[in-house]
């Protein structure tokens, strides 16, 4: 067999260019009889760890490398187009030193040299060449580049440079992509020109040749799939003749195929093995290296300092340190010391306590960390694990050594400040965020491939919907779905092709991002440990390995999470201090407050953390929680699976069902949850009580139950039953209890996490119960970007009798402001164009010198650099000046007689003149006071007010909401009588595949205002249009094509109000739909025409006891004033005798809409029928 190894290989981590799945690549390598292979992705090392791990599993020798981009000059020069990304160069790591140098080069390419692509330069190569092997790469390499340009002298200069840098570790690389399609041999022809010169240079300079194949996909048959991937990357169609094309030969060729290709230069094949032999197997795994935590004077080591901090904290938290507390502290410390994790706890407690010092809100705890008394005493958590019966072993198991995992919640505003503290403490070069890879999932692969192949959208959607929800990949999907198998074996070639190529491309990396909360902290410059890169959305460095890997290579990962609820609590406490001069310590509120539990019992939990969904509120009303344990249990049970036990929990709590225990020995453990195993900790304690497990062993049992591995479970069952028999329990009973534990382990939730978050929910409930206005102001402030959420919150405010008013320059602050117990003002900061500095200036001056009397008073008094024209215009449009008497919004924008300035501009000129004169005339040269400034205030112009719709449109432009009304308000009668849904309800249906399928033939009718409308031509020359329509609750967009568009083209106009009828259909894209369905309008009409086109007669319904002379006269008067063509009748109802009589008016015909509107002004509860 020919000795050969591929050394130029692009995997799926060469983003949208490599189609070689790592696992498939390695399995095929082994199948073809090769014992080693390299990874050389374009400009990155994203896939290195994944590649090495899987290669080791397949017993293939992994060769770590990268195809680097070498800048033409300096990496810091970022100009030019011809070779803007630089020349290609293959680098392979010989040993650990080489790996570290490769990693540093890759990091510097991103951090210093990025220009279209990550680039290094020869200065970096010289500094980091040790332990590296290099080859001249493909046609994109520097030497081939000059050869093709006929500049052999420059090619030789480049070769001499590389030899100077790498010596015997530099090789000249030959490629031959000879295509079976003679029309696709342009690349091969260029390669042959290059190869001829490379052979000559090899002889002249005694440099060895190697043969490679520039692999981009695994099998020859994958060429078409790779072609599709390139189309996705470049945004081209498959039938575009001008697009970039590969030869189709870039697949994993066997040694025999390579030997045939390079039969004239067999040494080029053998030299690949020479390289392989030079390379050592590199172990990338490393135990966690913690950052060095600086100890204060007087402490010999980290263990000693952690113990000191723990007991210091315990003294403050407990009135008396009982034997139980001391025993728990000492036990946990012994485990932490033994595992070597003291430094970890010191690092975490340091930045958490610093967060508290700089007024950043910190969560009570998250996950299993709340089970540690050390975490509690050092300030990491604020949940007492003894009080709440939480288990340390659920967090840190002495019998299974692994790094503790403490995730921390901070308020949204403060999270960045805590990360800044960490950066400043440990150094910017030691802190990084973590990369994420967006891969092509099954359904998106089908949609992407279908789009490139121009498969009709309906068919693409149909195919993607055939993928079973539980299928992990398309291989599984094809096994599970008969319909997919029918497509594969059917006659529709394009559909078959789509599925075939989607299966190949599934899992391809589409893009990279940054982990929302993961942060790496290292003991030294991170370049020494991991390749780094940059991301658009962060100034911090980013690891090239993702979160699953960074800990494996020895780096400490921490999750700094932003939690909106903490921001809400913090804002509420601020609001309370502002209004009542009371400082609330949320950690010290009583946990038995009746008013708070009353709120939970009524289900009044809109805005309450994790308890605000409709389903949860319904359960709370029947549960009637009256202690924190109920909230902890509900938090754990309200999830798919355990949710089925909520009725049982409620019935047992209220005595409607008998509480039963699996065994009397479990009564004390399960009493708080009425005999139901709700928590994972209860599973562990059951094993301890019933079978003598240590809690460490019990945690291993819990994990085994969760993984459901038959062999492991059989072993655990044997241990459990034997242990139970020793405790005097019959074998049969022990087996029954083990089965119960298995069943409950499927859904059992972490009590530590549930307790911490239930306390957080209680805290928000307490604030809402005692300070509803302050709380709702905070919740509104933190949800401004969510129209649906704000709409629901405004409805909640109405329900609890709190009026939310628009912004007011004399009452509002930056955020939503509480005016009194029943009134909240919109925040000025929510107005676009009004910054925090502007609001600070307005509020400062208002506090110093009182309310503003008009616009000119504002410009006289405030700093006009902070409150500029844009700011004042936005305040006027948003209604912040509406409190000034006898002035309307149009006046602020009215032009002067000469049309050169508007009122706001004149006000600014006036204010500048006033302030300038005031500053210059404060004192004379000798200090004598000069008289007051006397500049005449401009006169407000008299103009017509804006029409109501224009006023609403302007305020929505600057606030995102309609504040002083809604365009649909005038059509309340039409909406009540002729619609059956709202947009938010349609969107909710589209999120749920089952609901969407159930309602696919249902006709939805809703009213709204068109907020955006565009029309354009398709590639085929047909007209199409897209509109966005909004109602009180949300907005939705849809696109109409061909006849559908032509039928409704007159309605594609912004700001008109319409009634829309439509149904759900299979979605063209998934932007607005998680279910695969979208809304398609069938009929659009102007809302203003709806009443007149549908109503011929009106029947007023009234009870016989309500009829009197005044009522009859009112109806007559209103009918006479509003005459029209609509028939009118009166239906008199006698409830006692259960009869009704219709009295049809022969005298009056009315304008139906005006008649009803005026009647409703007189009789708000009027009952009527439209025919």
ZAGU-184762 format. One record per residue (C-alpha): residue in one letter; x, y, z. Coordinates in steps of 0.2 Angstrom, whole numbers, plus 5000, padded with zeros to 4 digits. Example, Ala and Ser with C-alpha at 12.3 -4.5 7.8 and 13.67 -1.06 7.14 Angstrom:
2
A506249785039;S506849955036;
//
This chain:
1171
X500050005000;X500650174996;X501250285011;X500350445009;X499550575020;X498450725016;X499150885023;X498051015015;X496250995021;X494851105024;X493451045036;X491751115039;X492651245050;X493251335034;X491651435035;X490451415020;X491951345010;X492351185018;X491051045017;X492050905025;X491150845041;X492550805053;X491950645059;X491550585041;X493250645035;X494150545048;X493150385046;X493450395027;X495250425030;X495350265040;X494350165027;X495550225013;X496950145023;X497850315029;X498450325046;X498650515048;X497850675041;X498050865044;X496751005047;X497151165038;X495651275038;X495651445031;X496451575043;X495851495059;X496051355071;X494151335076;X494051155073;X495751095079;X495151025096;X493650935088;X494750865075;X496050805087;X494850725099;X493950635085;X495550575076;X496150505092;X494550405094;X494750335076;X496550295080;X497150425066;X498650525069;X498050705069;X499150845062;X498651015068;X498851155055;X498051305047;X498151385030;X498751555035;X498551715025;X500251805024;X500051995021;X501052065006;X501952185017;X501552225035;X500052145044;X499652325049;X499552385031;X497652375027;X497452435009;X497452374992;X496352244983;X497452124972;X497952014987;X497052105000;X496851945011;X498751905008;X499551745001;X499151575007;X500351475017;X500151305025;X500851285043;X500851125053;X501351095071;X502750975074;X502650975093;X501851065108;X503051215105;X502451225087;X500651215092;X500851365104;X501751455090;X500351415078;X499051475091;X499951635093;X500151665074;X498251635072;X497851745087;X498951885080;X498151865063;X496451905070;X496952035083;X498252135073;X498152095055;X496352065051;X495852145034;X494452055025;X495351895032;X496451865047;X498251895041;X500051875048;X501651935040;X503451875039;X503951975055;X502751865065;X503351705055;X505151745060;X504651765078;X503551605080;X504351485067;X504951355080;X504151195080;X503251235063;X503251155046;X502751255031;X502251225013;X501951344999;X500151304998;X498951314983;X498851434968;X498451574981;X500251544989;X501551684987;X502751574976;X501351504964;X500651684963;X502351754956;X502551594945;X500851624937;X501351804934;X502951754925;X503951834939;X505151684943;X506451804951;X505151854964;X504651674967;X506451634971;X506551784983;X505051724992;X505651544992;X507351605000;X506451705013;X505351545018;X506951445018;X507751575029;X506351565041;X505951375041;X507551295034;X507251105031;X505451125037;X504951215022;X504151115007;X503551154990;X501751094987;X501151024971;X499251004967;X498450924952;X496550944951;X496350864934;X494450864931;X493550734921;X492650884913;X493850954901;X492951114901;X493251134919;X495151114919;X495751304920;X496351274938;X497351114933;X498151204918;X498751334930;X499351204943;X500351124929;X501251284925;X501651304943;X502151124946;X503451134932;X504351284940;X504151204957;X505051054951;X506451164944;X506551264961;X506551104971;X508151044961;X508951214961;X508751244980;X508751064986;X506951094993;X505850944995;X504150924986;X502550864993;X500950814984;X499250884991;X497450894985;X496651044994;X495250945001;X493551045003;X492450895004;X492550705008;X491850604993;X491850644974;X489950634974;X489950784987;X490650904974;X488950964970;X488450994988;X490051094990;X489651194975;X487951234984;X488851284999;X489951404989;X488351474982;X487651504999;X489351595004;X489351704989;X487451734987;X487451664970;X486251544961;X486751374955;X486451424937;X487451584938;X488851554925;X489951704932;X490051634950;X491651554958;X491751364954;X492951234960;X493551094949;X492650954958;X494250864962;X494450934980;X493950774988;X494850655000;X495750544987;X496450374991;X498350344991;X498150254975;X497350394967;X498650514973;X500050394967;X499250394950;X499150574949;X500950604954;X501750444946;X503050564939;X503550634956;X503450484968;X504550574980;X503150704983;X502050574990;X503450495001;X503850665008;X502150685015;X502550535026;X504250615031;X503250765037;X502050645047;X503550565055;X504250735060;X502650775070;X502350725088;X500650675094;X500050835103;X498950825119;X497850975119;X496950935136;X497551015152;X496851025169;X496151195174;X497451325177;X496651455189;X497051645188;X498251695202;X497151775216;X498251895226;X498151855245;X498151995258;X499652005270;X499551885284;X498851725275;X500051585270;X498951515257;X497251515248;X496451385259;X496851485275;X496151645267;X494551555261;X494251485279;X494451655286;X493251735274;X491951595277;X491951615296;X491951805295;X490451795284;X489651665295;X489751775310;X488751915301;X487451795294;X487051685309;X486651745327;X487451595333;X488651475324;X487851305330;X488751145329;X487751105314;X488351255305;X490151235310;X490051055305;X489351095288;X490651235285;X492151125290;X491550985279;X491351095264;X492951175267;X493851005268;X493150955251;X493651115243;X495351105250;X495550925245;X494950965227;X496051115226;X494651235222;X494951375236;X495651495222;X494051475212;X492951525227;X494151665231;X494051735213;X492151725212;X491751795229;X492951935225;X492052005209;X490351975217;X490752075232;X491552205222;X489952205211;X488952245227;X490152385232;X489952475216;X488052455217;X487752315204;X486352205209;X486852015211;X485651875211;X485251765226;X486051615217;X485851515202;X485951325199;X486751205212;X487951335219;X486551385231;X486851225240;X488451275247;X488651355264;X490351425259;X489551515244;X488251585256;X489551645269;X490751725257;X489351825248;X489251715232;X487451675235;X486151745247;X485251575250;X485551485267;X485751305262;X485351245280;X483751345281;X483151285264;X483851105266;X484951115251;X486350985247;X488251035244;X488550865235;X487250925221;X488551065218;X490250985222;X490350795223;X491850735233;X491750575224;X491750645206;X493050775204;X492550915192;X492651105192;X491251185202;X490151285190;X489451445198;X488451555186;X488051725192;X486651845188;X486952035188;X485752175183;X485852215165;X486652385167;X487952325179;X488552165171;X489852255160;X490552345175;X490852185183;X491752115168;X492752285167;X493252255185;X493852075181;X494852145166;X495652285177;X496152155191;X496852015180;X497352115164;X496552135147;X497652005139;X497051875152;X495151895149;X494151835134;X492451795128;X491951635120;X491551595102;X489951515096;X489651425080;X488051435071;X487851275061;X486651215048;X485251125056;X484150995047;X482751105042;X483851255038;X484951145027;X483451085017;X482851265015;X484551335010;X484851194997;X483151214990;X483351404988;X485051374979;X484251234968;X482751344965;X481551214972;X479851294973;X479651374991;X478051274994;X478951104991;X480451165001;X479351205016;X478451045014;X480050945014;X480751035030;X479051005039;X479250815036;X480750815047;X480150735064;X480450855079;X481450735089;X482650685075;X484350745079;X484950745061;X484350705043;X485050525045;X483850495059;X482450595050;X482550475035;X482350325046;X480850395056;X479850475042;X479150365028;X478650525019;X480450575017;X480950405012;X479550414999;X480350574992;X482050494991;X481350344981;X480150444971;X480250534954;X480450714959;X482350734955;X482550904962;X481750864978;X482850704980;X484350814976;X483850934989;X483750805003;X485350724997;X486350874997;X485550945013;X486150785022;X487950815016;X487950995021;X486950975038;X488051035052;X489151145041;X489651305051;X488751455044;X489351585055;X490251625071;X489651735086;X490051775104;X489351675119;X488051795128;X488851775145;X490351665145;X492051745150;X493751655151;X494951715164;X496751655163;X498351655174;X499351735160;X499151805142;X497851695135;X498851675118;X499951555128;X498451435130;X497151455116;X497051535099;X496051695100;X495051805087;X493951955087;X492151975085;X491052125079;X490052135095;X491352145108;X493052235111;X493652095121;X494651955113;X493651795109;X494251615110;X494351515094;X493751365104;X491951355110;X491251335127;X491251145127;X493151155124;X493951295133;X493851215150;X494651055142;X496151145137;X496351215155;X495451385155;X494251445168;X492551485161;X491351595171;X489551645166;X489151825169;X487351835165;X486251985164;X484551965172;X483152095169;X482252055185;X483752115195;X483652285185;X481852295189;X482152265208;X483452395208;X482452525198;X480952485210;X482052515225;X482652675218;X480852735214;X480352695232;X481852795239;X481452945227;X479552945233;X479552885251;X481352915256;X481452735262;X482852615258;X482352435255;X483552305258;X482752165247;X483752025255;X482952065272;X481152075268;X480051955278;X479651795269;X477951775277;X477151935271;X475251915269;X475052045256;X476351965245;X475551795246;X473851865243;X474551935227;X475151755222;X473451685228;X472451795216;X473651755202;X474051945200;X475851905195;X475951995178;X477752065179;X478351935192;X479851835188;X479451665182;X477651675188;X476851775175;X476251655162;X474351625160;X474551445165;X475551475180;X474351615186;X472951495184;X473751365195;X474251495208;X472351535210;X471951355214;X473551325224;X473351475235;X475151475240;X475451535258;X477351495261;X478951505252;X478951315250;X477451325239;X478351445227;X479851335227;X478851185222;X477851275209;X479451345201;X480051165200;X478451085194;X477951215181;X478951125167;X478550995153;X478350825162;X478250875180;X476750995176;X475650845176;X475950825195;X475351005199;X473450955201;X474050815213;X475150935223;X473751055225;X472450925230;X473550855243;X473951025250;X472151065252;X471650895259;X470650845244;X471750695241;X472650585254;X474550615256;X475450445253;X477250405255;X478250265246;X478950215263;X478650275281;X480550315282;X480250445268;X478850545277;X479950685284;X480950705268;X479350715257;X478150805269;X478550975262;X478050915244;X476550815250;X477350645246;X477850695228;X479750685223;X479950855216;X481750885217;X483350805212;X483950825230;X482550715236;X483050575225;X484850585232;X484150595250;X483050445247;X484550345242;X485450405258;X483950365269;X483350205261;X484950115256;X486350205265;X487150295251;X488350435254;X487650595246;X489150585234;X488650415229;X486850465228;X487250605216;X488150485205;X486550375206;X485450525201;X486550565186;X486450385181;X484550385182;X484550545171;X485650465158;X484650305157;X486150185153;X485450005156;X487049925162;X487450065174;X485650065180;X485649875183;X487249895194;X486550045204;X484849955207;X485849805214;X486849925226;X485250005231;X484249845234;X485649775244;X485849935254;X483949935258;X483949755263;X485349795276;X484149935283;X482749805285;X481749845269;X481049695259;X481849665242;X480249685233;X479849855242;X481549915238;X481449875220;X479749965220;X480550125228;X481950115215;X480750115201;X479850265209;X481450355210;X481850315192;X480250385186;X480350545197;X482250565191;X481550595173;X480950765178;X481550805196;X482250985196;X483751055205;X482951125222;X484451245225;X484051335208;X482151325212;X482351395229;X483551535223;X482351585209;X480751565220;X481551695232;X481851815218;X480051795212;X479451825230;X480551985231;X479752045215;X477951995222;X478352095238;X478752255229;X477252245218;X476152205232;X476752355243;X477352475230;X476352435214;X476652605205;X478552605209;X478652425203;X477552445187;X478652595182;X480252495184;X479452345174;X478852465160;X480552545159;X481452375157;X480252315143;X480152465132;X480752375116;X479352245117;X477752315110;X476752155115;X477452155133;X477152345135;X475352325129;X475052185142;X475952295156;X474852445152;X473352335153;X473952275170;X474152455176;X472352485171;X471752335180;X472652395196;X472052575194;X473652655189;X473552775175;X475052785163;X475252965156;X476353025142;X478053105145;X478053285153;X479453395154;X478953455171;X478653285179;X479553145170;X481353085173;X482452985162;X481452825166;X479652795169;X479252905184;X477952885198;X476953035201;X475852965215;X475152805220;X473952805205;X474952885191;X476552845182;X477352965169;X478252905153;X480152925154;X480953065144;X482352945140;X481152835130;X481052975117;X482252945103;X483453085101;X483353135120;X484953065128;X485253045147;X486353205147;X484853305141;X483653235154;X484953255168;X485053445163;X483153465162;X482853375179;X484353475187;X483653645182;X481853595186;X482453545204;X483453705206;X482253835199;X480553755198;X479453695184;X479553765166;X478253885160;X478453865141;X479753815128;X480553985129;X480753965148;X481653805144;X482853875132;X483254025144;X483653905158;X484453745151;X486153715143;X485753715125;X487253605121;X486453465131;X484653505125;X484953545106;X483653565092;X483553375089;X483153345107;X481853485109;X480953425093;X480853255099;X480153315116;X478853415107;X478353265095;X478253145110;X477053265119;X478253315133;X477753495131;X475853455131;X475753515149;X476053695143;X474253785143;X473453835126;X474853775115;X474753625103;X476153525095;X475953595078;X476453775084;X478253715089;X478553665070;X477653815062;X478853925051;X479054105053;X478354225041;X479854225030;X479954025031;X481754025037;X481553955055;X480253865065;X479753895083;X480953785090;X482453855080;X481854035086;X481753975104;X483553915103;X484154075096;X483154165109;X483854055123;X485654075117;X485454265116;X484754275133;X486054165141;X487454255132;X486854425138;X486554355155;X488354285156;X489154445150;X488054565161;X488254475177;X489454595184;X490454745178;X492254755177;X492254815195;X490954695202;X489454815202;X487854715198;X487054765181;X485154755179;X484154605173;X484254535155;X482854615144;X482554515128;X480854505122;X480154325121;X479554265104;X477654245101;X476954075097;X476254075079;X474454035077;X474253875066;X472953735064;X473353585076;X473953425068;X472653305063;X472453165076;X473253035065;X474753145061;X474953185080;X474952995084;X476152955069;X477453085076;X477353025094;X477652845088;X479152905077;X480052965093;X479352845106;X478952685097;X477152695104;X475552785102;X475352875119;X473952995117;X472852875109;X472852745095;X472352765077;X471152615079;X470252705093;X469052785081;X468552615075;X468052535091;X466352485085;X467052405069;X468352315078;X467052245091;X465852185078;X466852135063;X468552065069;X468851895078;X470651915083;X472152025086;X473952015078;X474751945094;X473551795094;X473951755076;X475851765080;X475651645096;X474751525084;X476151525072;X477351485086;X476551325089;X476551195075;X475051095082;X473951245085;X474451315067;X473951145059;X472351145069;X471851315064;X472451305046;X470651325039;X470151455051;X469751635045;X470651765055;X469951945054;X470852085062;X471052275060;X472652375060;X473652525053;X474952495039;X476552555046;X477652505031;X477252465013;X478452424999;X478252364981;X479552304968;X479852184954;X480352004956;X481751934946;X480451864934;X479752034931;X478152014942;X477552144954;X477652104972;X477252194988;X477652185007;X476752275021;X476852285040;X475252305049;X475052345067;X473652335080;X473552375099;X474552215103;X475952185090;X476352195071;X476552065057;X477252075040;X476751985024;X477151985006;X475951964991;X476451904974;X475651914956;X473751914956;X473651924975;X474652084974;X473752154959;X472052124968;X472652224983;X473952344977;X472852494981;X473152455000;X475052464999;X475052635007;X475852685024;X474652745038;X473052685031;X471852585042;X471252425035;X470252265040;X471152105034;X470351935032;X471551785030;X472151605034;X473751515038;X474751435025;X476451345023;X477751475026;X478951545013;X480251585026;X480351565045;X480651745050;X478851765057;X478451585061;X479151445071;X477851325066;X478151325047;X476551425044;X476251605039;X474751715038;X474151755021;X472851885018;X471351845007;X470452005008;X470952185012;X469752335014;X469852505021;X469252515039;X468252665035;X467152575023;X466852425034;X465252485043;X464352555028;X464752405017;X464052285030;X462652365040;X460852395033;X459952405050;X460252425068;X459252355083;X459352435100;X459152305113;X458452365130;X457452295145;X455652345147;X456052415164;X457352535157;X456152615145;X455552785150;X455152955142;X456853015143;X457552865135;X456352875120;X456653055118;X458553035118;X458452905104;X457253015094;X458453165096;X460053065091;X459152985076;X458553155070;X460353225071;X461153075063;X459953045048;X460452925035;X460052765025;X460152635039;X458552555046;X458252565065;X457252455077;X457052435095;X457052265103;X456052275120;X456452125131;X455352065146;X456451945156;X455051905168;X453951825155;X455451785144;X454751875128;X455452005117;X454652125104;X455452205089;X454852385085;X455352435068;X455452625065;X454552685049;X454952865053;X456852865055;X458252805045;X459952845052;X461852865048;X462152695057;X463952735063;X463652905070;X461952855078;X462852715087;X464352815093;X463152955100;X462052825108;X463552755117;X464052925123;X462452925132;X462252745137;X463952665138;X463252485142;X462052495127;X461652325119;X461352335101;X461352215085;X462052255068;X461252175053;
//
